[in-house]
Amino acid sequence: QVQLGESGGGLVQAGGSLRLSCAASGRTFSSYYMGWFRQAPGKEREFVASISWSGSSTYSADSVKGRFTISRDKAKNTVYLQMNSLKPEDTADYYCAARRIDVREWTYWGQGTQVTVSS
């Protein structure tokens, strides 16, 4: 059973930085994509960034390009989202997700971590 656990959220001022972590367990993730999504109050969940477990492929939403970086540590089975130059509009619950590379839908989800950016 795949388990994903996020941490690292909190309150930060605009312009600040946070690093979110997602600890993954339950299987070998070599054939998986790992991703970060977010959901702001009253809005739909949106894609933020994803990375192949090999690290060879990364994707980011236009709204975070140049500010957020996704990475993973194979030895720790952990995926990170480094968030710099945070804006109030980045305020949301952030979720880690995983899917097999041959599956379109994101299958596994963490419980989320809250990020609040004050102006």
C-alpha positions as CSV (number, residue, x, y, z in Angstrom):
1,Q,0.0,0.0,0.0
2,V,1.5,3.3,-1.1
3,Q,1.6,6.0,1.6
4,L,2.5,9.6,1.0
5,G,3.2,12.0,3.9
6,E,3.7,15.7,3.4
7,S,5.4,18.1,5.7
8,G,7.0,21.5,5.7
9,G,4.0,23.8,5.3
10,G,3.4,26.9,7.4
11,L,3.0,30.6,7.5
12,V,5.5,32.8,5.6
13,Q,5.6,36.4,4.4
14,A,5.4,37.3,0.7
15,G,8.8,36.9,-0.9
16,G,9.8,34.2,1.5
17,S,10.6,30.5,1.0
18,L,9.4,27.1,2.1
19,R,10.4,23.6,1.3
20,L,7.8,20.9,1.3
21,S,8.7,17.3,1.7
22,C,6.8,14.2,0.7
23,A,7.9,10.9,2.2
24,A,6.8,7.9,0.1
25,S,6.6,4.3,1.2
26,G,4.9,1.1,0.3
27,R,6.7,0.1,-2.8
28,T,9.5,0.8,-5.2
29,F,8.9,4.0,-7.1
30,S,11.2,3.6,-10.0
31,S,8.3,3.4,-12.4
32,Y,6.3,6.3,-10.9
33,Y,5.8,10.0,-11.4
34,M,5.6,12.0,-8.3
35,G,3.7,15.3,-8.2
36,W,2.6,18.3,-6.2
37,F,-0.8,19.8,-6.5
38,R,-2.5,22.6,-4.6
39,Q,-6.0,23.7,-3.7
40,A,-6.8,27.2,-2.6
41,P,-10.0,27.9,-0.6
42,G,-13.0,27.9,-3.0
43,K,-10.9,26.8,-6.0
44,E,-10.3,23.6,-7.8
45,R,-7.2,21.5,-7.2
46,E,-4.5,22.4,-9.6
47,F,-1.2,20.9,-10.8
48,V,2.0,22.5,-9.5
49,A,4.9,20.2,-10.6
50,S,5.9,16.7,-11.3
51,I,9.0,14.6,-11.6
52,S,9.9,11.1,-12.8
53,W,11.5,9.0,-10.1
54,S,14.7,8.9,-12.3
55,G,14.7,12.7,-12.2
56,S,15.1,12.9,-15.9
57,S,11.7,14.5,-16.5
58,T,10.2,17.5,-14.6
59,Y,7.2,19.6,-15.4
60,S,5.9,22.8,-13.7
61,A,2.9,24.9,-14.0
62,D,3.5,28.3,-15.7
63,S,2.3,30.0,-12.5
64,V,5.3,28.6,-10.5
65,K,8.0,28.4,-13.1
66,G,11.2,30.1,-12.0
67,R,10.0,30.1,-8.4
68,F,9.3,26.5,-7.5
69,T,11.6,23.5,-8.0
70,I,10.7,19.9,-7.6
71,S,13.3,17.3,-6.8
72,R,13.6,13.9,-5.2
73,D,16.0,12.0,-3.0
74,K,16.0,8.3,-4.0
75,A,17.8,7.2,-0.9
76,K,15.3,8.8,1.3
77,N,12.2,8.0,-0.9
78,T,11.3,11.7,-0.5
79,V,10.1,14.3,-3.0
80,Y,10.6,18.0,-2.3
81,L,9.1,21.2,-3.5
82,Q,11.3,24.2,-3.0
83,M,9.2,27.3,-3.1
84,N,10.9,30.7,-3.4
85,S,9.5,34.2,-4.0
86,L,6.2,33.1,-2.5
87,K,3.2,35.2,-3.2
88,P,-0.2,35.5,-1.4
89,E,-1.8,33.7,-4.3
90,D,0.3,30.6,-3.5
91,T,-1.7,30.2,-0.3
92,A,-3.3,26.7,-0.5
93,D,-3.3,23.2,0.8
94,Y,-0.5,21.4,-1.0
95,Y,-0.8,17.7,-1.8
96,C,1.8,15.1,-2.9
97,A,0.6,12.5,-5.4
98,A,2.0,9.5,-7.2
99,R,1.1,7.5,-10.3
100,R,2.6,4.8,-12.4
101,I,4.2,6.0,-15.6
102,D,1.7,4.0,-17.6
103,V,-1.3,5.4,-15.8
104,R,-2.8,8.8,-16.6
105,E,-4.6,9.4,-13.4
106,W,-2.8,10.3,-10.2
107,T,-3.6,7.3,-8.1
108,Y,-2.1,8.0,-4.6
109,W,-2.5,11.1,-2.6
110,G,-1.2,12.4,0.7
111,Q,-3.3,14.3,3.2
112,G,-1.8,17.7,2.4
113,T,0.1,20.4,4.1
114,Q,-1.1,24.0,4.5
115,V,0.8,26.9,3.1
116,T,-0.2,30.5,4.0
117,V,1.6,33.4,2.4
118,S,0.9,36.8,4.1
119,S,1.1,40.1,2.2
